[in-house]
Amino acid sequence: MGEIRRGHVVLFVRDGRFFAHRVVGKIRRQDRTLLVTRGDRLKENDPPVSQAELLGRVTGVLRGNRRLVPSITVGRRIGSWLLRRSELGTRMALRLGSREPFTWGGLVRRVYRRLDAARQSGLRPETGI
């Protein structure tokens, strides 16, 4: 854990699930060090990560032919701050980052599907009641 520092992204396992979260601090307890982590969009820190849970540091993510390097920049800090406070902003960012290209026709189809589903369930879409 000595080479892992604040700002690095680490991979750990807890309760059979994998997490890749950013290190926001360290806690020293007796003869061991625990990492304090938090997901970039989360408002609260995770419970401390022990050496037994830690799998390693994330140095890159391969997505198709692209290699993404998890680095912290001023722009990413601002983006993370905004996403923690805006559900709409998060949905838009996820949409922009998806592989499926945006088309107006696709948006119109999704809107009509939701309207049809609302009508079939007995809701009045214009009021949401």
N, C-alpha and C positions, 0 to 999 in steps of 0.2 A: 504494500500500500504506500510505500515511500515515494514512488515515482508518480503516483496519482495526486493531482492537485486541483484546487478550485477551478471550475470552468470545464474540466474534462468530462466527457460522457463515459459512463461505465455501464457494463452489462452485469446484472445480478439476477439470481433466482430466489423467489420467495413463494412459499405455499404452492410449489409446482408451476409457477408462472414466471416468464422472463420479463425483465424490465430494463430499458435503456434510458437512464435519467442522468441529468447533469449533477456533478458534485458541487455543493454550495458551502461545504465546510467539513471539518474533521472534529471528532471528539476523542480525547485520550482518556481511557479508563484503566487504571492500574497498569497492567503490562500490555494492553492492546489498544489499537486505534480503530475507531468506527467511522465510517463515512456518512455524512449527512447529504442526502440527495433530494432532488425535486424535479419532476417533469416540467418541461419548459412552459407548458400551459397551466400547470397546477398552481393553486394559491398557497398550499401548505406543503411543508417538507414531509418526506417519507420517514417512517421509523428508521433509526440508524442501521446501516448495512455493515454486517460483520465480514471478516475475512472468509469465513466458511460459505457465505452467500455470494461473494464476489466471484464473477467468472473472468472479468478482464476489462480492459479499456477499449472503447470503440474508437478506432482510428479511421474508419471509412465505411461507407455503405454503398454497395453496388446495386444500381437500379437500371436494368437494361444495359446500355452501353455507357452509362454515366457513373462516375464515382463521386459520391458526396462526402466531403470531409467536415465533421462536426466541429466547427470553430466558432468562437464567440466574438462577434463584432458589435459595434455600436448599433448598426441596423438590425441585427438579430435580437439584441437586447430590447430595442424599442418594439420590434415585432412581437416578441414574447410577452412584453408588458401589455400590449394592445390585445393580443389573443386571450390573455387571462381575464380580460374584462369584457370581451364581446363575443357572444355566441354567434352572431351573424358574421362577424369578421372571421371567426374560425371556420365556419361553413364555406365562406367565400374563398379563403386561403386553401382549404382542402380541395375545393372544386377546381381552382386554378392550378393546383399541383397535381391533379389527377391526369391519367393518361388519355382519358376521353376528352377530345376537343370540344370546346363550347360552340354550340350552334343555337341560333334563335329558334329554329324549328324544334330542336330537342327541348328547349325551355317551354315552348308553347305546348308540346305534347305532355310534359310533366304536369303543367298547370291543369290541362284538361283532364288528365288521369285523376288528379286530386279532387277536382270538382265533381267528376263522375262518382268517385268513391264517397264523397260527402253526400251527394244526392241519394245514393243507394243506401246509405246508413240513416237517412232521414234528416240529416242536418241541412240547414239553409246556408249555403256557402257564403252568401253576401253578408251574413251577420255572424256566422260561426255558432249559432244557437242550435 
